[in-house]
Amino acid sequence: MKHWSLLFILFSLFVSHAGAQSVVDEVIWVVGDEAILKSEVEVTRIQAAMEGVHWKGDPDCAIPEQLAVQKLFLHQAAIDSIEVTENEVAQAIEQRIEYMIQQTGSREKLEEYKKQSLSQIRQSMHDDLRDQMLIQRMKEKLVKEINVTPAEVRRYFRDLPEDSIPFVPTEVEVQILTQTPKISVEEINRVKDELREYTERVNSGETSFQTLARLYSEDPGSRRSGGELDYTGRGMLDPAFAAVAFNLTDPKKISKIVESEFGFHIIQLVDKRGDKIKVRHILRKPVVSDSAVNKSLAFLDTIADNIRNAVTPKSLEGLYTGTFNFEDAATIISDDKDTRNNRGLMSNRSEKGQTSRFQLQDLPAEVARVVDNMEVGQVSDAFTMVNGQGKTVCVIAKLKSRTEGHKATITEDFQVLKDIVLEKRREQKLHDWVVKKIMNTYVHVNDNYRNCQFEYEGWVK
């Protein structure tokens, strides 16, 4: 590792520039074969300030330590062949950009705030987001075997001081009934004509499929990679999309236009490997007109009034008997496949499992805003939201239950307490892993940082 001593000297030298001396940059830490530059620390500090991040202790010490820990996880991820695909990175970038657009108000305001085009913003985010995903997957691998028993949870709660008992935020159960506004034939034909034009341009040799996908596809997960989807099994694809994709045999040919729940596609084969296929596609989504949205909203407002008054709509007379209620209306009328067969009840799926309970921040933002001030049993007026397929849908919601925030109890909140104990065990496992990794990794810390109070021991040797 003698070469790192030379690197320290070289990066710390002052060079002559325009008759004055200025610092090029400075290596402040070395972790294994990776250098941490002073400029990296400054960039991280600025980004954290913009995002409202607060550091434990002195930022001058905490920031380089965090960067060093990240390099440890990335190094181990490379050893263990942990990977993330370009599609996954692209999708994460689009989700982050959409969040930033919501915060700033528009794409134009985001570009003005960042002083970059959307394309430049995507490029600047790519490497950092990829590294974050690799680090997260490495952490998940390290803690995947950790579990806790009910006895450990009860013991943890029994020994907990009164002022340390966790507070359980308000949770709600929500039912929804949705209607997707009808798209005009003219709009569908417009989208299909666009896709036919793309096919002609590729077939004539004017341009490539990948170029058109990057320019025009409305699939955020694959657009950056020229529309390419990684090797995928049939069951992971929309059935209509899969039926066409798996019948492609010639990589030079482009499929007919395919309609899926996401919109309209054209598809090109890249490769087949066993029961998996790699394709690229271009997705175009028809635009819903304001008049169609207003018509669906008016229809749902009528349904909501009928439910409140227990009146069966004329369109369902002869098909429905009994007192008209939200649950039956969701089963009969709603076109949301995820909730229709569950009488409209929304399901909260996460790595911890599945439940019908949501904290407000875990609900779709449009639903959360509506149910926040509703009474249990109340049915909302109609509103719009964007569903998981990126389509505008019209919705009425019913608040089924609300459990107000409270201090956790072992009888009512066992899962909450179990998650807390499990998280503490995982944090300890990761902490111990980092300390051990430091012991077995070459680390050189600049003298200016040797008196820092670090979270992990062993940096200074």
C-alpha positions as CSV (number, residue, x, y, z in Angstrom):
1,M,0.0,0.0,0.0
2,K,3.0,2.3,-0.3
3,H,1.5,3.9,-3.4
4,W,-1.1,5.5,-1.2
5,S,1.6,7.5,0.7
6,L,2.7,8.9,-2.6
7,L,-0.9,9.7,-3.6
8,F,-1.3,11.6,-0.4
9,I,1.7,13.7,-1.2
10,L,0.7,14.3,-4.8
11,F,-2.9,15.4,-3.9
12,S,-1.8,17.6,-1.1
13,L,0.8,19.5,-3.2
14,F,0.2,23.1,-4.0
15,V,0.4,24.0,-7.7
16,S,1.1,27.2,-9.4
17,H,-1.9,28.7,-11.3
18,A,-1.9,32.2,-12.9
19,G,1.0,33.2,-10.7
20,A,-0.8,32.2,-7.4
21,Q,-0.8,29.0,-5.5
22,S,-4.1,27.0,-5.2
23,V,-5.0,23.5,-3.9
24,V,-6.0,21.0,-6.6
25,D,-7.8,18.7,-4.1
26,E,-6.8,16.7,-1.1
27,V,-7.1,13.0,-0.2
28,I,-8.2,13.0,3.4
29,W,-8.9,9.3,3.9
30,V,-8.0,6.1,2.1
31,V,-10.1,3.0,2.6
32,G,-8.7,-0.1,0.9
33,D,-7.9,1.0,-2.6
34,E,-10.5,3.9,-2.5
35,A,-9.6,7.5,-1.8
36,I,-11.9,10.0,-0.2
37,L,-11.3,13.5,-1.4
38,K,-12.0,16.8,0.4
39,S,-14.2,17.8,-2.5
40,E,-16.4,14.7,-2.0
41,V,-17.0,15.8,1.6
42,E,-17.9,19.3,0.5
43,V,-20.3,18.1,-2.2
44,T,-22.0,15.8,0.4
45,R,-22.2,18.6,2.9
46,I,-24.0,20.9,0.3
47,Q,-26.4,18.1,-0.8
48,A,-27.2,17.3,2.8
49,A,-27.9,21.0,3.6
50,M,-30.2,21.2,0.5
51,E,-32.1,18.1,1.7
52,G,-32.3,19.2,5.4
53,V,-30.1,16.3,6.6
54,H,-28.7,16.7,10.1
55,W,-25.5,14.9,11.2
56,K,-24.8,13.3,14.5
57,G,-21.8,15.2,16.0
58,D,-19.4,17.3,14.0
59,P,-20.2,17.2,10.3
60,D,-16.4,17.6,9.5
61,C,-16.0,14.1,11.1
62,A,-19.3,12.5,10.4
63,I,-19.4,13.1,6.7
64,P,-16.0,11.5,5.8
65,E,-16.8,8.6,8.1
66,Q,-20.1,8.0,6.3
67,L,-18.3,8.1,3.0
68,A,-15.8,5.6,4.3
69,V,-18.5,3.2,5.6
70,Q,-20.2,3.4,2.2
71,K,-17.0,2.3,0.5
72,L,-16.7,-0.7,2.9
73,F,-20.2,-1.8,1.9
74,L,-19.6,-1.2,-1.8
75,H,-16.3,-3.2,-1.6
76,Q,-18.1,-6.1,0.0
77,A,-20.9,-5.9,-2.6
78,A,-18.4,-6.3,-5.4
79,I,-16.8,-9.3,-3.6
80,D,-20.2,-10.9,-3.2
81,S,-21.3,-10.1,-6.8
82,I,-24.2,-8.0,-5.6
83,E,-25.8,-6.3,-8.6
84,V,-28.5,-3.8,-9.6
85,T,-29.7,-3.5,-13.2
86,E,-29.8,-0.4,-15.3
87,N,-33.6,-0.7,-15.4
88,E,-33.8,-0.6,-11.6
89,V,-31.5,2.4,-11.4
90,A,-33.5,4.2,-14.1
91,Q,-36.7,3.5,-12.3
92,A,-35.3,4.8,-9.0
93,I,-34.1,8.0,-10.8
94,E,-37.5,8.6,-12.2
95,Q,-39.2,8.1,-8.8
96,R,-36.7,10.6,-7.3
97,I,-37.3,13.1,-10.0
98,E,-41.1,12.8,-9.7
99,Y,-40.7,13.5,-6.0
100,M,-38.5,16.5,-6.7
101,I,-41.0,17.8,-9.2
102,Q,-43.8,17.6,-6.6
103,Q,-41.6,19.5,-4.1
104,T,-40.7,22.3,-6.6
105,G,-44.1,22.5,-8.4
106,S,-43.1,21.7,-12.0
107,R,-40.4,20.3,-14.3
108,E,-39.5,23.8,-15.3
109,K,-39.1,25.0,-11.7
110,L,-36.9,21.9,-10.9
111,E,-34.6,22.7,-13.9
112,E,-34.4,26.3,-12.8
113,Y,-33.6,25.3,-9.2
114,K,-31.0,22.7,-10.2
115,K,-29.7,24.9,-13.0
116,Q,-29.7,21.7,-15.1
117,S,-31.9,20.1,-17.7
118,L,-33.8,17.0,-16.7
119,S,-31.4,14.9,-18.8
120,Q,-28.4,16.4,-16.9
121,I,-30.2,15.8,-13.6
122,R,-30.7,12.2,-14.4
123,Q,-27.1,11.7,-15.4
124,S,-25.9,13.4,-12.2
125,M,-28.0,11.2,-10.0
126,H,-27.2,7.9,-11.7
127,D,-24.0,6.8,-10.0
128,D,-25.0,7.9,-6.5
129,L,-28.4,6.1,-6.7
130,R,-26.7,3.0,-8.1
131,D,-24.3,2.9,-5.2
132,Q,-27.1,3.5,-2.7
133,M,-29.0,0.5,-4.1
134,L,-25.9,-1.7,-3.9
135,I,-25.3,-0.7,-0.3
136,Q,-28.9,-1.4,0.6
137,R,-28.8,-4.8,-0.9
138,M,-25.5,-5.6,0.8
139,K,-27.0,-4.6,4.1
140,E,-30.1,-6.7,3.5
141,K,-27.9,-9.7,2.7
142,L,-25.9,-9.2,6.0
143,V,-29.1,-9.1,8.2
144,K,-31.4,-11.5,6.3
145,E,-30.9,-14.3,8.8
146,I,-31.6,-12.2,11.9
147,N,-34.9,-12.9,13.8
148,V,-36.4,-12.4,17.2
149,T,-38.7,-14.6,19.3
150,P,-41.9,-13.5,21.1
151,A,-40.1,-14.0,24.4
152,E,-37.4,-11.6,23.4
153,V,-40.0,-9.0,22.4
154,R,-41.8,-9.3,25.7
155,R,-38.5,-9.1,27.7
156,Y,-37.6,-5.9,25.8
157,F,-40.9,-4.3,26.5
158,R,-40.9,-5.3,30.2
159,D,-37.5,-3.7,30.8
160,L,-38.3,-0.6,28.9
161,P,-38.5,2.7,31.0
162,E,-41.9,4.4,30.8
163,D,-40.5,7.4,29.0
164,S,-38.9,5.2,26.3
165,I,-42.1,3.3,25.3
166,P,-42.5,3.9,21.6
167,F,-45.4,6.0,20.2
168,V,-47.5,4.3,17.6
169,P,-48.7,6.8,14.9
170,T,-52.3,7.0,13.8
171,E,-53.3,4.2,11.5
172,V,-56.2,3.9,9.1
173,E,-58.0,1.3,7.0
174,V,-59.3,2.7,3.7
175,Q,-61.7,1.3,1.1
176,I,-61.7,2.8,-2.5
177,L,-63.9,2.5,-5.5
178,T,-62.3,3.6,-8.8
179,Q,-63.3,4.3,-12.3
180,T,-60.9,4.8,-15.2
181,P,-62.0,7.6,-17.5
182,K,-62.7,6.5,-21.1
183,I,-60.1,7.4,-23.7
184,S,-61.4,8.6,-27.0
185,V,-61.0,6.6,-30.2
186,E,-59.2,9.6,-31.7
187,E,-56.6,9.7,-28.9
188,I,-56.0,5.9,-29.2
189,N,-55.5,6.2,-32.9
190,R,-53.1,9.1,-32.4
191,V,-50.9,6.9,-30.1
192,K,-51.1,4.0,-32.5
193,D,-50.1,6.2,-35.5
194,E,-47.0,7.4,-33.5
195,L,-46.0,3.8,-32.8
196,R,-46.5,2.8,-36.5
197,E,-44.2,5.8,-37.4
198,Y,-41.5,4.6,-35.0
199,T,-41.7,1.1,-36.6
200,E,-41.3,2.6,-40.1
201,R,-38.4,4.7,-39.1
202,V,-36.5,1.7,-37.6
203,N,-37.4,-0.6,-40.6
204,S,-36.2,2.1,-43.1
205,G,-32.8,2.4,-41.3
206,E,-33.4,6.0,-40.4
207,T,-32.8,5.5,-36.7
208,S,-32.5,2.7,-34.1
209,F,-35.2,1.3,-31.8
210,Q,-33.0,2.2,-28.8
211,T,-32.8,5.9,-29.9
212,L,-36.5,6.2,-30.3
213,A,-37.1,4.5,-26.9
214,R,-34.8,7.0,-25.2
215,L,-36.6,9.9,-26.9
216,Y,-40.2,8.9,-26.7
217,S,-40.9,5.9,-24.4
218,E,-43.0,6.7,-21.4
219,D,-41.6,3.7,-19.3
220,P,-39.3,5.4,-16.8
221,G,-37.8,2.1,-15.8
222,S,-36.4,1.3,-19.3
223,R,-36.2,4.5,-21.2
224,R,-32.6,5.3,-20.2
225,S,-31.4,1.9,-21.4
226,G,-33.0,2.3,-24.8
227,G,-36.2,0.5,-23.8
228,E,-34.4,-2.6,-22.7
229,L,-35.9,-4.9,-20.1
230,D,-33.6,-7.4,-18.4
231,Y,-34.2,-11.2,-18.7
232,T,-37.7,-11.7,-17.4
233,G,-40.1,-14.7,-17.0
234,R,-43.5,-14.7,-18.5
235,G,-45.2,-14.4,-15.1
236,M,-43.5,-11.1,-14.4
237,L,-44.9,-9.4,-17.5
238,D,-48.4,-8.0,-18.3
239,P,-50.2,-11.0,-19.9
240,A,-50.9,-9.3,-23.2
241,F,-47.3,-8.0,-23.4
242,A,-45.9,-11.4,-22.6
243,A,-48.1,-13.2,-25.2
244,V,-46.5,-11.1,-28.0
245,A,-43.0,-10.8,-26.6
246,F,-42.5,-14.6,-26.1
247,N,-43.7,-15.2,-29.7
248,L,-41.0,-13.0,-31.2
249,T,-38.2,-14.9,-33.0
250,D,-36.4,-12.4,-35.2
251,P,-34.4,-9.6,-33.4
252,K,-34.6,-7.5,-36.6
253,K,-38.4,-7.4,-36.6
254,I,-40.7,-5.2,-34.5
255,S,-43.9,-6.5,-33.0
256,K,-47.4,-5.4,-33.8
257,I,-48.8,-2.8,-31.5
258,V,-49.7,-4.3,-28.1
259,E,-52.2,-2.9,-25.6
260,S,-51.4,-3.6,-21.9
261,E,-52.7,-2.1,-18.7
262,F,-49.9,0.4,-18.9
263,G,-50.7,1.7,-22.4
264,F,-49.6,0.7,-26.0
265,H,-46.2,-0.8,-26.9
266,I,-44.1,-2.0,-29.7
267,I,-41.5,-4.7,-28.8
268,Q,-38.2,-5.9,-30.2
269,L,-36.5,-9.1,-29.3
270,V,-33.0,-9.0,-27.9
271,D,-32.4,-12.5,-26.6
272,K,-34.0,-15.6,-25.2
273,R,-32.4,-17.7,-22.4
274,G,-34.4,-20.7,-21.3
275,D,-37.8,-19.6,-20.0
276,K,-36.7,-16.0,-19.8
277,I,-36.7,-13.3,-22.5
278,K,-34.9,-10.0,-23.0
279,V,-36.7,-7.4,-25.0
280,R,-36.8,-3.7,-25.6
281,H,-40.0,-1.8,-26.0
282,I,-41.5,1.7,-26.5
283,L,-44.5,2.6,-24.3
284,R,-46.9,5.4,-25.2
285,K,-49.8,6.3,-23.0
286,P,-53.0,7.9,-24.4
287,V,-53.9,11.2,-22.7
288,V,-57.3,11.3,-20.9
289,S,-59.4,14.3,-21.8
290,D,-60.7,16.7,-19.2
291,S,-64.3,16.0,-20.3
292,A,-63.8,12.2,-19.8
293,V,-62.4,12.9,-16.3
294,N,-65.3,15.1,-15.4
295,K,-67.8,12.6,-16.6
296,S,-66.2,9.9,-14.4
297,L,-66.1,12.2,-11.4
298,A,-69.8,13.0,-11.8
299,F,-70.7,9.3,-12.1
300,L,-68.8,8.5,-8.9
301,D,-70.3,11.5,-7.0
302,T,-73.7,10.0,-7.9
303,I,-72.6,6.6,-6.6
304,A,-71.4,8.2,-3.4
305,D,-74.8,9.9,-2.9
306,N,-76.6,6.6,-3.6
307,I,-74.4,4.9,-0.9
308,R,-75.0,7.6,1.6
309,N,-78.7,7.4,1.0
310,A,-78.7,3.5,0.6
311,V,-80.4,3.9,-2.8
312,T,-79.6,1.3,-5.5
313,P,-78.7,3.0,-8.8
314,K,-81.1,2.5,-11.6
315,S,-78.3,0.8,-13.7
316,L,-78.0,-1.9,-11.1
317,E,-81.7,-2.5,-10.5
318,G,-82.5,-6.2,-11.1
319,L,-78.8,-7.1,-10.5
320,Y,-78.6,-5.9,-6.9
321,T,-80.9,-6.5,-3.9
322,G,-80.6,-5.3,-0.4
323,T,-79.3,-2.1,1.1
324,F,-76.8,-0.5,-1.2
325,N,-73.5,0.0,0.5
326,F,-69.9,0.9,-0.3
327,E,-68.6,-2.7,0.0
328,D,-71.0,-4.1,-2.6
329,A,-70.6,-1.1,-4.9
330,A,-66.8,-1.6,-4.9
331,T,-67.2,-5.3,-5.8
332,I,-69.7,-4.6,-8.6
333,I,-68.6,-1.2,-10.0
334,S,-64.9,-0.6,-9.2
335,D,-62.3,-1.4,-11.9
336,D,-59.4,-1.5,-9.5
337,K,-58.3,-5.2,-9.6
338,D,-56.3,-4.9,-6.5
339,T,-59.2,-3.9,-4.2
340,R,-62.3,-5.0,-6.1
341,N,-62.2,-8.6,-4.8
342,N,-61.5,-7.3,-1.3
343,R,-64.7,-5.2,-1.1
344,G,-62.6,-2.1,-1.8
345,L,-60.2,-2.5,1.1
346,M,-56.7,-1.3,0.3
347,S,-53.7,-3.5,1.1
348,N,-50.4,-2.2,2.5
349,R,-47.6,-4.5,1.2
350,S,-44.1,-4.1,2.5
351,E,-41.0,-6.1,3.3
352,K,-42.6,-6.8,6.7
353,G,-45.6,-8.4,5.2
354,Q,-49.2,-7.4,4.3
355,T,-51.8,-5.6,6.3
356,S,-54.8,-3.4,5.7
357,R,-53.5,-0.7,8.1
358,F,-51.7,2.3,6.8
359,Q,-50.0,5.3,8.4
360,L,-51.1,8.3,6.4
361,Q,-47.6,8.8,4.9
362,D,-47.8,5.3,3.4
363,L,-51.0,5.9,1.5
364,P,-51.1,7.4,-2.0
365,A,-50.8,11.2,-1.4
366,E,-54.2,11.9,-3.0
367,V,-55.9,9.3,-0.8
368,A,-54.1,10.5,2.3
369,R,-55.2,14.1,1.8
370,V,-58.9,13.1,1.5
371,V,-59.2,10.7,4.4
372,D,-57.1,12.7,6.8
373,N,-60.1,14.7,8.0
374,M,-62.8,12.1,7.4
375,E,-64.9,10.4,10.1
376,V,-65.0,6.6,10.3
377,G,-67.7,5.3,8.0
378,Q,-67.8,8.5,5.9
379,V,-67.7,8.3,2.1
380,S,-65.7,11.0,0.3
381,D,-66.6,13.1,-2.8
382,A,-65.0,12.0,-6.0
383,F,-61.3,12.9,-6.7
384,T,-58.6,11.9,-9.1
385,M,-55.3,10.0,-8.4
386,V,-52.5,8.4,-10.4
387,N,-52.6,4.6,-10.0
388,G,-49.7,2.1,-9.9
389,Q,-49.7,1.9,-13.7
390,G,-49.3,5.6,-14.1
391,K,-52.9,6.2,-15.2
392,T,-55.3,8.9,-14.0
393,V,-58.3,7.3,-12.3
394,C,-61.3,8.7,-10.5
395,V,-61.9,7.6,-6.9
396,I,-64.3,7.7,-4.0
397,A,-63.0,6.5,-0.6
398,K,-64.5,5.3,2.6
399,L,-62.6,5.5,5.9
400,K,-63.2,2.1,7.5
401,S,-61.3,2.5,10.7
402,R,-58.9,4.8,12.5
403,T,-56.7,3.9,15.4
404,E,-55.4,7.1,17.0
405,G,-51.7,7.5,17.9
406,H,-50.8,6.0,21.3
407,K,-48.1,4.5,23.4
408,A,-47.4,0.9,22.4
409,T,-48.8,-1.9,24.4
410,I,-47.7,-5.6,24.2
411,T,-51.2,-6.8,23.6
412,E,-52.3,-4.3,20.9
413,D,-48.9,-3.5,19.3
414,F,-46.9,-6.7,19.4
415,Q,-45.8,-6.4,15.7
416,V,-44.7,-2.8,16.2
417,L,-42.5,-3.8,19.2
418,K,-41.2,-6.8,17.3
419,D,-40.1,-4.6,14.4
420,I,-38.3,-2.3,16.9
421,V,-36.4,-5.1,18.5
422,L,-35.6,-6.6,15.1
423,E,-34.4,-3.3,13.8
424,K,-32.1,-2.9,16.8
425,R,-30.6,-6.3,16.3
426,R,-30.0,-5.5,12.6
427,E,-28.4,-2.2,13.5
428,Q,-26.1,-3.9,16.0
429,K,-25.2,-6.6,13.4
430,L,-24.3,-4.0,10.8
431,H,-22.3,-2.0,13.4
432,D,-20.3,-5.0,14.4
433,W,-19.7,-5.9,10.7
434,V,-18.4,-2.4,10.0
435,V,-16.0,-2.5,13.0
436,K,-14.7,-6.0,11.9
437,K,-14.3,-4.8,8.3
438,I,-12.3,-1.8,9.5
439,M,-9.9,-4.0,11.4
440,N,-9.3,-6.1,8.2
441,T,-9.0,-3.2,5.8
442,Y,-6.2,-0.8,5.0
443,V,-7.3,2.7,6.3
444,H,-5.3,5.9,6.3
445,V,-6.8,9.0,8.0
446,N,-5.4,12.5,7.4
447,D,-3.9,13.9,10.6
448,N,-6.6,16.6,10.7
449,Y,-9.2,14.0,11.4
450,R,-7.4,11.8,13.9
451,N,-9.0,13.5,17.0
452,C,-12.5,13.1,15.7
453,Q,-15.2,11.3,17.8
454,F,-16.2,8.6,15.4
455,E,-19.3,6.4,15.5
456,Y,-17.1,3.3,14.7
457,E,-13.9,2.4,16.4
458,G,-10.7,1.4,14.6
459,W,-10.3,4.1,11.9
460,V,-7.2,5.6,13.5
461,K,-4.5,3.0,13.6
